[in-house]
Amino acid sequence: MKLLTKIFAIVLIGSTVVACTDSKKESKAETAMEEIKDSFKSEQSDLKLELEEMKLDVETKLDDLNDKIANANDNNKTKLEKMKADLEETKDDLDRAIDKVENSTKQAWNDTKEFAKETSNEVEKALKNFGEKVEEVFNS
C-alpha cells in the first residue's frame, strides 16, 4: 500500500511539473505573438505618419503654387496649372497609400509596405522635379 501511495504521489508531482511547463511555453508563444502584433502596429503607425507628413508637404506646395498662379502671366499660368494638376495627382496617390496602410492586415502588410515605399519614393522625386520646374517657369 505504501508503494502504491508513493507511486501515486510521484505521478501526481510529475504531472504537475509537466502541466506547469506547458503553460510557460504557451505564455512564451502568447508573448511572442503580442510582440509581433505590437511591432506590426508600430511599423504601420510609423509608415502612416511618414506618408501624412509627405502629404502635408505636398499641400504646402499646392498652396504656394496657387499663390504663384494668381500672380502669373497667362503663359506662365498655363504651365503652372499643369504642374498643379500633377501635384494634385501626387496628393491623391498619397491618400491612396495612407488608406492602404490604415486598412492593411498583417497578412498583406509586406505588399502594403512595398506599395507605400514606392509611393513615397515617387513623391520625393515629384517634389524635387516640382521645384526645378517652378524655377524654370519663372526663369524663362
N, C-alpha and C positions, 0 to 999 in steps of 0.2 A: 504494500500500500504506500509506504514511504517512497519507494522507487517511482511509482505512478504519479505521485504528487510532485516529485522533483522534475520528472519529465514534463508534466503539465506546466509547471512553473517556467521551465526553460523555453518551452514552445510559446508560452504567453509573452515572456520577455522578448524573445526573438521576433515575434510578430509585431510587437510594439515598436521595436527598433526599426524594423523594415517599414512600418507604416509611417513613422516619423521621417525617415529618409525620403520616401516618395513625395511627401508634402513639401519638403525642401526643394526637390527637383521641380515640382510644379510651380513653386514660388519663384524659382530662378527663371523658369520659362515665362511666367507671367511678367516678371520684372523686365526681361529682355523684350517682350512684346510691347510693354509700356514705353520702354526706351526708344524702340523703333517708331512707335506712334508719335512720341514727343519729337523725335528727330524729323519725321515727315512733316508734322505741323510747323515746326520751327523753320524748316527749309522752305515750305510753302509760303509762310508768312514773310520771310526774308525776300523771296523772289517777287512776291506781290508788291512789297514795299518798293523794291528797286524799279519795277515797271511803273508804279504810280508816280515815283519821282521823275522818271523819264517823261511821263505824260504831262506832269506839271511844267517841265522844261519846254515841251512842245507847245503847250497852251500859252506860255510866256512868249515864245517866238511868234505864235499866231497873233497875240495882242500887239506885239511890236510891228509885225507885218501889216496889220490893219491900220496902224498909225502911219506907216510909210505909204500905204496905198492912198490914204486920204490926202496926203501932201504931194503925191507923184503926178507927173505929167501923163498925158494919155498913152504915150509909147511905153513908158516905164510901168504904168498902171496895169497894162495888159500882161506884161511879163510877171509882175508881182502877183496878179490874180492867179496865174498858172502855178506859181510857187505856193500860193496859199492853198490851192486845191490839192497839191501834192502833200503839203504838210497836214492838211485835214485827213487825208488818206492814211498818213503815218499815225495820226492820233487814233483813227479807227482801228488800225492794226494793233495798237497798244491796248485799246479797250477789249478787243477780242482775246488778246493774250492774258489780260488781267482776269477776264471772265473764265477762261480755260483754267487758269491757275486756281482760282477760287473754287471751282466745281470739280477739280481733279480728285480722283480716288487714288489710293496707294497703288493699285494695280496699273493705272495709266500714268503714274507720276513721271516715269522716265521719258515717255513721249511728250508729256506736257512740258517738262523741264527743257527738253530739247527745243520744242516749239518756242518757248518763251525766250530762250537764249538766242535763237536765230532772229526773232523779232527784235530783241534788244540790240543785237549787232547791226541789223538793218537800220534801226532808228538812229544809232550812233553815226553811221555812215551818212544817212539822210541829213542829220543835223549839221554835220561837217560840211557837206555839199551845199546846204542851205546858206550858211554864212558866206561861202565863196560866191554863190550865185547872187546874193544881195549886193555884195561888193561889186560884182561885175555889172549889175544893172545900173548902179549909181555912178560907176566909173566910165560907163560908155557914153 
